[in-house]
Amino acid sequence: MNESNQKIALFIDADNAPAGKFEEVLSEVAKYGVVTIRKAYGNWKSPTLKKWEELLHEYAIQPIQQYDLTKGKNASDIALVIDAMDVMYTREIDVMCFVSSDCDFTPLVTRVLAEGKVVLGFGERKTPSPFVNACSRFLYLDEEKKAARVNTRPKSIKSDSKLINLLRAAIEANEDDEGWAALGPVGSHISNKSSFDSRNYGFRNLSSLVKAIDLFELKRGPGNSYQIRDVRRK
């Protein structure tokens, strides 16, 4: 299916997501198709949702009211899960998006993936890794302090064994006899195995991230493409 024709359902856990980043969410989601369902869940009588409330009409978001019936229990989570399952089985939806930093939605994401849907996740860096890893793609909506990010970025990603192993496995799956692999297919291979997104590491694209790691060779391929090789193959 042409991505521009894909139908998207967007579910917002307003209690656990930053309203100030919603425009970024829409910009990212627009790459996958058209958002036909937009719902936000929370206790709209709470002053903490004031910023989300200001966005409802501007972005045609349907607010779903859920009172805090019991202290420590979030009725919004349950309502979101019920609606998401209902949409998955009764509507023609190709992509389901969840905006939340709450790990409780991990089983829901796993179930949606099992139905063959693409799952996009958006949340803050405090989001637990099980939820992040369960999504087809997860994008962080907050950034680390710039100075700390600039100083520690190359060192931290170079010591990220999970990332390095993902890259090496993807190269091995796509390499030619000399060990070179086209960067595009390498990126696709990684995305099919994890919720990887180079922007979560502070880089605009995969080629910039690879250059910073300094464990791989990069060279220009046909057109504007890149080819990558593990330095261990020299």
N, C-alpha and C positions, 0 to 999 in steps of 0.2 A: 504494500500500500504506500502511495505517496505520502510522505510525512505531513505535507501541508493539508491533507484531507483527514488526518487523524482527529478523532474526537477525544477530548480530554475532560476529566472530572477533577476538580480541585477542592480538597477538603482542608480547612484551616482550624487548627487547635489554637484558638485565639488566646487561651490562658498561657500557652507555652511557645509563643512565636512573636518576633519583633515586628510591629506594624510598619515601622519606618523602612523596612526592606522589601515591602510587598511589590513595589514597582520592579525591583530586580527579579523577583519570582516570576512575575508575568512576562518579563522580557525573555527569561530563560525558557519558560513553558511555551512561548510563542514559536520557538524553533521546532516544536514537535507537532503543532497543529492548532486547532481551535478549541478554546475552553468553552464547553457547552453547559457545564455545571460548576457553580462557585458557591460554596457554603462555608460559613464560619460558625464555630461552636463556642459557647461560653455563657457566663451569667452576665447579660448585658446591663444589669442594674449595678454591676460593680464598677467603681471609678477606674479600676486598673485597665479596663477595656476601652477607655475613652478614645484613645488613638485609633483603635480598630473601628470603633463606631463612626469616626469621621470619614473612614474610607468606604463604608458600605454602599452609599449611593454613587460615589464617584466611580467605583469599579464594579457596580452591579453585583455585589456579594449578598447572598441570602443569609441573614442572621438566624441562627437556630438557638433559641433561648433554653438554657438549662440551669435551674436553680441548684445551689449548693445544699442539697438535702441533708447530707451527713458530713460532719467535719472529717477531713482527710480522705473523702471519697469524691472522685471527679465524675459526675454524671455526664459531662460533656464528652469524655472519652468513649463512654458506652454508646451514646447517641451517634457519635461520628462513626464508630465501627458498624453499627446497625445500618446506617444510611449507606456507607461504602459497600457493604455486602449486598444491599438491596440494589444499588446502582449497577454493581458488577454483573448481577444475574438478570436484570430486567431492562437494561439500557445498552445500546451499542456504543461501548466505550473502549478505546484502544489504549489510552494512557491514563493512569491514576496518579495524582499528585497529593502528597501529604506534607503540610507545613506544620512542623512540630519539633520540639526538642525532647519529647517524651518517649522513653524506651518501650512503653506499654503497647505501642502500635506495631512492634516487631512481628508478632504472630499474624496480624492482619496483612502486613506487607508480604510475608511468606505465602499466605493463602492467595493473594492477588497474583503474585508471580506464578503460582502453580496453575492459574487459569490462563496463562499466556499473555498477561498484560505487562506493559512497561510500567515500572514504578519509579517516580521521581520523588526524592525527599529533600526537604529544605529545613534547616534548623541552625541553632547556635553551636559553637564548639563544645559546649557542655553536653551535647547529645551523646548518649551512650553508644559505644561502637556496635553493639548488636543491631540496633536500628539503622545506623549508617551503613553497615555492611550488607544488610538485607536488601536495600534498595538497588534498583538497576543503576541509578546514579544519584548521588547525594551531594548537595552543594551547601557549604557553610555560609550563613548570612552575616556573620560578624567576623572581624579581622583582629589578628593579634596586633599589639602596639608596633608601629612601623619600625622604630629603632631596633627593638628586640628581633623583629622578623628579618631585618636586613643582616644583622650580626650573626644570627644562629641558623638561618635558612639552609645554606649549603652543607654545614656540618650535620644538621639534624636529618636531612633527607639522605645524605650519604650513609648514615648509620641506621636508616630505616630498612631493616632486612626484608620486611614484607614487600615493600615497594621494589627493592632491588631484585628480589626473586621473581616478582611478577614481570618485570621488564625482561629479565634474562629468559624466562620461560616463553614469553611472547616472541622474543627475537629468535629463539631456537625453533619455534613452531613455524616461522616465516622466512628463515634465512636461506640464502643460496649456498653454493659450494664454497664460497669464500667467507661465509659468515655474515654477509650483509643482508639486511631485511628492510623493506620499505616501512617508513615510520607510521604511515596511515594504518595499514593492517596490524601493526604492533599495538597501536592505540586501541583499535577495535577489539583485538584479542584480550587486552587487559580489561576493557569495559565489560566484556561478556563474562568475565570471571569475578568482577568486583564492582563496587560503586565508585571507582576511581574517577577523579576529576583533577586535572593539574592545577586549577585555580585554588583548590583547597590547600595546596602547598605554597601558594603565593606566586604562582607563575601563570602567565596568560595562556600558554599553550604547552604541549608536550615537548616540543623541540627546545624551548627555553629551560624547562625542568631538566631535561637530559644533559644539556650543556653544563648546568650547575652541579650535577652529580659528579661529573668528571670520571666516570667509570666506563663510559661508552664513547665510541667514535661516531661522529656525525659527518655526513657529506651530502652535497646536493645530488638529487636524482633528477629524473626527467621533469621538465617544467619547474615549478616551485616546490617540488616535493623534496623530502629528506630520506636518506638511508642511514641506518644505525647498525653498529656492530659492537659486540662486547670486546673490550680491550684485551681480555684474556685470549682472544683468538689470534692476536698478532703473532 
